[in-house]
Amino acid sequence: MTPKQLSEKARRLVAEGAVLLDVRSPEEFREGHPKEARNIPVHELPQRLAEVGPPGTKVVVYCASGGRSAWATEMLNSSGYPDVFDLMSVSYW
């Protein structure tokens, strides 16, 4: 997918009710983020899954460049969140 296609799909999913999850550090989040985003740093995600929503919740996840969002996608999938879209980078929003 092109960055434009990634952006369009992510925005559509969030408009349809998916949770927009920022897995960057709190410092990075404070530097700027989409207003709809929830910040749960990737290393805290296993302990904070309830903040994402119940298992089965649709999620769009991103970080700075894609590494942490890929890791978060794997964690979410293995924890009962089958509908996770990895936007990769916040710059694609």
C-alpha positions in Angstrom: 0.0 0.0 0.0 1.1 3.5 -0.6 1.2 6.0 2.3 -1.9 7.6 0.9 -3.7 4.3 0.8 -2.6 3.5 4.4 -3.8 6.8 5.6 -7.2 6.5 3.9 -7.8 3.0 5.3 -6.7 4.0 8.8 -9.0 7.0 8.8 -11.9 5.0 7.5 -11.4 2.3 10.2 -11.2 4.9 13.0 -14.3 6.6 11.6 -16.1 3.2 11.7 -15.1 2.9 15.4 -11.7 1.3 15.5 -9.4 2.4 18.4 -6.4 4.5 17.2 -3.5 3.3 19.3 -0.2 5.1 19.5 2.5 2.8 20.9 5.3 5.4 21.1 6.7 6.8 24.3 4.7 9.4 26.3 7.4 11.9 25.3 6.9 11.2 21.6 3.1 11.3 22.1 3.3 14.7 23.7 5.3 16.0 20.7 2.2 15.5 18.5 -0.4 12.9 17.8 -3.9 12.6 16.1 -6.6 13.8 18.5 -8.3 10.4 18.4 -5.2 8.5 19.6 -4.7 6.7 22.8 -1.1 6.3 24.0 0.0 3.0 25.4 3.7 2.5 25.0 4.5 -0.8 23.4 6.4 -2.1 26.4 3.3 -1.5 28.6 0.8 -3.0 26.3 0.6 -6.5 27.8 -0.4 -5.0 31.2 -2.8 -2.4 29.7 -4.8 -4.3 27.2 -8.1 -3.5 29.0 -7.5 0.2 28.0 -7.6 -0.9 24.3 -11.0 -2.4 24.8 -12.4 -5.9 25.1 -10.9 -8.7 22.9 -12.2 -8.4 19.4 -12.0 -4.6 19.4 -10.8 -3.3 16.0 -7.5 -1.4 16.4 -5.4 0.8 14.2 -1.9 1.0 15.6 1.1 3.2 14.8 4.5 4.3 16.1 7.3 6.5 14.6 8.5 4.2 11.8 6.8 0.8 12.0 9.0 -1.4 14.3 7.0 -0.9 17.5 3.7 -1.0 15.7 4.6 -4.4 14.1 5.5 -5.7 17.6 2.2 -4.3 19.1 0.2 -5.9 16.2 1.6 -9.3 17.0 0.9 -8.8 20.7 -2.7 -7.7 20.1 -3.3 -10.5 17.6 -2.1 -13.1 20.1 -4.2 -11.5 22.9 -7.6 -11.9 21.1 -7.6 -8.8 18.9 -7.8 -10.3 15.4 -8.7 -7.0 13.6 -5.6 -4.9 13.9 -4.4 -2.6 11.1 -0.8 -1.6 11.3 -0.5 1.9 10.0 3.2 1.8 10.8 4.1 5.5 11.1 2.2 8.4 12.6 3.4 10.4 9.5 1.0 8.4 7.4 -2.0 9.7 9.4 
